Amino acid sequence: MTSSESHTVTIYIAGDLAEAKTTCRNFCFEVGLCVTVEPTSFIYTGGEEAGVRVGLINYPRFPSSPEEINGKAFALADRLMRDLCQHSYSVVTPTETHWHSRRPA
């Protein structure tokens, strides 16, 4: 048995599940990473949109620092935003929730 300090990060973004999986697969192959990809629904005032929840953990077989995990999460979220043709995403860490938008202010 191996263990490491827990650190989880979750990316929330709207878009197509199959396309998100493809983007995650390519990103993971490039940087050496394992993520979970789950379908989710965003329900908001006046509407609903399909999207994904992408999870990263501090995997004990290949432990990383929280900063490394966060960095990979933000890089992946940026790639997902581009590939899924979205304007924004959220990244949730154990201590903060970050919202990134490329919409004009």
Backbone bond lengths (Angstrom), bond angles and torsions (degrees), N, CA, C in turn:
res aa  C-N    CA-C-N  psi(-1)  N-CA   C-N-CA  omega(-1)  CA-C   N-CA-C  phi
1 M - - - 1.453 - - 1.524 108.29 -
2 T 1.314 115.01 138.50 1.457 122.55 176.47 1.509 108.56 -127.69
3 S 1.310 116.93 145.28 1.459 120.16 177.29 1.523 109.57 -137.67
4 S 1.323 114.38 163.16 1.459 121.28 176.28 1.519 107.60 -146.74
5 E 1.320 115.75 163.89 1.455 120.09 177.62 1.529 109.33 -61.93
6 S 1.313 117.00 132.23 1.462 120.89 -177.78 1.519 111.62 -69.74
7 H 1.306 115.09 137.84 1.470 122.01 172.07 1.516 106.45 -157.00
8 T 1.326 116.15 116.08 1.463 120.78 179.80 1.523 109.64 -117.17
9 V 1.318 115.44 144.71 1.459 122.51 176.20 1.525 106.91 -134.92
10 T 1.322 116.38 138.01 1.456 121.11 179.20 1.521 109.57 -126.56
11 I 1.332 114.75 132.18 1.464 122.18 175.24 1.525 107.64 -102.08
12 Y 1.328 116.93 132.90 1.462 122.56 174.75 1.521 107.74 -117.67
13 I 1.334 116.00 125.72 1.460 120.04 179.62 1.524 109.52 -154.06
14 A 1.317 116.03 143.34 1.463 120.99 175.75 1.522 108.63 -78.26
15 G 1.329 115.58 159.26 1.452 120.13 176.52 1.514 112.44 135.84
16 D 1.316 114.29 -179.51 1.456 122.95 -174.76 1.533 112.10 -75.75
17 L 1.320 116.62 130.24 1.464 122.38 -178.78 1.522 112.24 -60.69
18 A 1.318 117.94 -47.34 1.469 120.83 -177.96 1.529 111.12 -62.39
19 E 1.316 116.93 -42.02 1.467 120.91 178.43 1.527 110.98 -66.20
20 A 1.328 116.45 -38.90 1.467 120.26 177.42 1.528 110.90 -62.95
21 K 1.321 116.93 -40.96 1.466 120.23 177.82 1.522 111.15 -62.36
22 T 1.322 116.40 -42.27 1.466 120.35 179.02 1.524 110.63 -62.13
23 T 1.312 116.76 -46.03 1.465 120.69 178.62 1.526 110.43 -61.08
24 C 1.330 117.42 -45.91 1.467 120.71 179.84 1.530 111.15 -63.40
25 R 1.311 116.67 -42.03 1.468 120.83 179.23 1.525 110.61 -59.32
26 N 1.320 117.23 -47.57 1.464 121.42 179.95 1.527 111.53 -64.69
27 F 1.330 116.78 -44.12 1.464 120.90 179.77 1.525 110.75 -62.55
28 C 1.318 116.96 -46.25 1.473 121.10 -179.37 1.524 111.17 -61.27
29 F 1.316 117.18 -39.81 1.458 121.17 179.08 1.530 110.41 -64.17
30 E 1.327 116.09 -39.11 1.467 120.70 -178.07 1.526 113.35 -70.04
31 V 1.330 118.00 -41.12 1.465 120.58 -171.78 1.523 114.13 -107.72
32 G 1.328 118.39 -7.09 1.461 120.51 -176.84 1.517 110.59 75.21
33 L 1.303 116.73 82.86 1.458 122.01 -173.53 1.521 109.27 -155.95
34 C 1.315 116.38 157.29 1.464 123.10 173.31 1.525 107.38 -130.70
35 V 1.315 117.22 130.43 1.461 121.73 179.31 1.520 109.74 -132.29
36 T 1.304 115.66 163.49 1.458 121.37 169.28 1.523 107.39 -102.58
37 V 1.320 116.70 148.56 1.464 121.57 176.94 1.525 106.98 -133.57
38 E 1.328 115.62 120.58 1.464 120.62 -177.53 1.527 109.73 -129.03
39 P 1.314 116.68 141.59 1.473 118.33 174.26 1.524 109.95 -70.53
40 T 1.306 115.96 147.25 1.462 120.82 175.53 1.521 108.71 -146.99
41 S 1.312 116.39 165.30 1.464 122.00 177.29 1.518 108.63 -121.81
42 F 1.318 116.06 135.76 1.453 121.99 174.73 1.519 107.37 -102.91
43 I 1.319 116.31 117.29 1.454 122.44 179.90 1.525 106.47 -109.93
44 Y 1.317 117.06 123.60 1.451 121.15 -176.81 1.519 109.09 -139.49
45 T 1.317 116.55 170.44 1.452 121.17 -179.14 1.523 110.02 -54.27
46 G 1.304 116.00 115.12 1.456 121.21 176.25 1.513 115.70 84.10
47 G 1.326 118.85 9.58 1.456 117.06 179.81 1.504 115.55 -176.00
48 E 1.329 112.99 -178.56 1.458 122.22 -179.86 1.524 107.83 -151.93
49 E 1.329 115.96 145.86 1.459 121.19 -179.71 1.517 109.28 -145.18
50 A 1.323 115.83 139.23 1.460 121.00 177.12 1.525 109.43 -82.19
51 G 1.306 115.54 149.94 1.458 120.28 178.38 1.506 111.41 -164.06
52 V 1.332 115.22 -160.37 1.462 121.02 -178.49 1.512 110.99 -135.52
53 R 1.319 112.65 156.89 1.462 122.75 171.05 1.518 105.60 -118.72
54 V 1.329 117.32 120.07 1.457 122.68 -178.33 1.522 107.85 -111.17
55 G 1.329 116.49 125.65 1.456 120.96 -176.25 1.516 113.71 -111.97
56 L 1.325 115.34 139.10 1.458 123.07 173.29 1.519 107.66 -123.69
57 I 1.322 116.86 142.75 1.462 122.26 175.97 1.524 109.27 -131.85
58 N 1.318 115.53 166.53 1.457 120.85 171.37 1.524 106.52 -84.34
59 Y 1.305 115.42 91.88 1.472 123.13 -174.90 1.529 109.32 -72.65
60 P 1.348 118.90 118.05 1.464 120.99 -174.24 1.534 115.64 -58.89
61 R 1.321 117.96 -26.56 1.462 118.87 178.50 1.529 111.64 -67.15
62 F 1.335 116.13 -33.37 1.467 122.53 178.42 1.528 108.44 -132.34
63 P 1.332 118.39 71.64 1.464 120.48 -174.39 1.528 112.51 -64.73
64 S 1.319 114.85 146.38 1.464 122.98 179.15 1.518 109.03 -135.01
65 S 1.314 116.10 163.16 1.462 120.58 175.39 1.530 108.90 -78.74
66 P 1.325 117.28 158.33 1.460 119.60 175.47 1.533 112.12 -56.29
67 E 1.319 117.75 -36.82 1.461 121.46 179.86 1.529 111.33 -64.62
68 E 1.322 116.86 -40.34 1.473 120.45 178.00 1.522 110.96 -65.68
69 I 1.325 116.62 -43.56 1.466 121.00 179.53 1.527 110.02 -63.62
70 N 1.328 116.90 -46.52 1.466 120.52 178.38 1.515 110.92 -60.18
71 G 1.322 117.44 -43.49 1.457 121.16 -179.87 1.516 112.26 -60.08
72 K 1.337 116.34 -43.46 1.467 119.56 178.31 1.521 110.76 -66.93
73 A 1.330 116.68 -36.72 1.467 119.99 179.31 1.530 110.93 -63.23
74 F 1.330 117.30 -45.41 1.467 119.72 179.80 1.518 111.58 -66.98
75 A 1.323 117.83 -37.62 1.468 120.59 177.41 1.525 110.67 -64.44
76 L 1.337 116.44 -42.93 1.460 120.38 178.46 1.529 110.49 -66.12
77 A 1.327 117.49 -41.99 1.467 120.84 179.82 1.528 110.70 -60.87
78 D 1.337 117.18 -41.12 1.467 119.88 176.97 1.528 111.22 -61.69
79 R 1.325 116.09 -41.89 1.474 120.32 179.71 1.528 109.81 -65.67
80 L 1.331 116.95 -42.63 1.461 120.24 178.15 1.527 111.09 -61.84
81 M 1.338 116.88 -42.21 1.458 119.90 179.73 1.529 110.41 -58.14
82 R 1.319 116.78 -43.25 1.465 120.85 179.54 1.528 110.68 -67.65
83 D 1.347 116.96 -51.85 1.467 120.98 -174.28 1.532 113.26 -67.68
84 L 1.332 116.70 -31.40 1.462 120.28 -179.69 1.530 112.15 -91.69
85 C 1.329 116.52 2.97 1.468 122.29 178.98 1.534 111.87 56.23
86 Q 1.325 115.26 47.66 1.460 121.15 179.67 1.522 110.14 -107.26
87 H 1.321 115.45 163.84 1.458 121.09 178.27 1.516 113.21 -102.30
88 S 1.339 117.57 -11.91 1.460 118.57 -176.74 1.522 110.95 -158.05
89 Y 1.327 114.30 166.56 1.460 122.59 173.64 1.520 108.66 -156.42
90 S 1.314 116.20 165.67 1.463 122.47 173.36 1.517 108.76 -122.79
91 V 1.326 115.82 143.53 1.462 122.62 174.15 1.519 107.06 -124.44
92 V 1.328 116.41 124.04 1.458 122.07 -178.30 1.527 108.81 -109.57
93 T 1.331 116.34 119.96 1.461 122.56 174.78 1.531 107.18 -106.05
94 P 1.325 118.25 175.77 1.467 118.60 179.34 1.532 114.66 -61.19
95 T 1.331 117.60 -21.00 1.467 119.33 -175.72 1.522 115.21 -119.12
96 E 1.340 118.09 -16.42 1.461 120.06 -176.14 1.529 111.11 -146.22
97 T 1.328 114.63 155.21 1.458 121.55 170.17 1.520 107.21 -115.80
98 H 1.331 115.83 124.68 1.468 122.45 -178.46 1.521 108.67 -108.94
99 W 1.326 116.52 133.24 1.450 121.52 174.00 1.511 107.35 -115.78
100 H 1.337 116.51 127.10 1.460 121.66 -179.92 1.525 108.14 -118.70
101 S 1.333 115.85 133.51 1.451 120.80 179.15 1.517 109.68 -135.99
102 R 1.321 115.56 141.44 1.459 119.36 172.70 1.532 111.28 -104.82
103 R 1.317 116.73 12.27 1.454 121.21 174.92 1.531 108.81 -71.65
104 P 1.326 117.40 149.27 1.472 119.07 175.49 1.516 109.95 -61.28
105 A 1.304 116.28 143.28 1.480 121.26 -177.38 1.510 111.86 -67.24
